């Protein structure tokens, strides 16, 4: 019973970390004065939390495919969005800054799961 409660709490933490990461990415893009290293570190830490807590073993492949598509499409999309408006390019970059650490953590989890077999 305690394990189920702990798992539910971990899932809530991961859920809120994901929402917080997206919100922080948008807010930092909209307010240029708060851009910089501290906001980048907040996004990285939230991404690590999401990757560590939120992604289960059965979701690894789907998450890695989605993250890979986001990371690969970043180059062209960033150029297109930046030409439309600088804030959009910064916002997309912030989302990538948030997703990349989560993808790294999940990739490490995938290697660990494969090594266990």
KAJOGI-V415950 format. One record per backbone hydrogen bond with DSSP energy under -1.0 kcal/mol. CO is the residue of the C=O (numbers start at 1). NH is the residue of the N-H. If there is no record, write none. Layout:
((CO	NH) (CO	NH))
This chain:
((1	5) (2	6) (3	7) (4	8) (5	9) (6	10) (7	11) (8	12) (9	13) (10	14) (11	15) (12	16) (13	17) (14	18) (15	19) (16	20) (17	21) (18	22) (19	23) (20	24) (21	25) (22	26) (23	27) (24	28) (25	29) (26	30) (27	31) (31	34) (32	35) (36	40) (37	41) (38	42) (39	43) (40	44) (41	45) (42	46) (43	47) (44	48) (45	49) (46	50) (47	51) (48	52) (49	53) (50	54) (56	59) (59	63) (60	64) (61	65) (62	66) (63	67) (64	68) (65	69) (66	70) (67	71) (68	72) (69	73) (73	77) (74	78) (75	79) (76	80) (77	81) (78	82) (79	83) (80	84) (81	85) (85	89) (86	90) (87	91) (88	92) (89	93) (90	94) (91	95) (92	96) (93	97) (94	98) (95	99) (96	100) (99	103) (100	104) (101	105) (102	106) (103	107) (104	108) (105	109) (106	110) (107	111) (108	112) (109	113) (110	114) (111	115) (112	116))
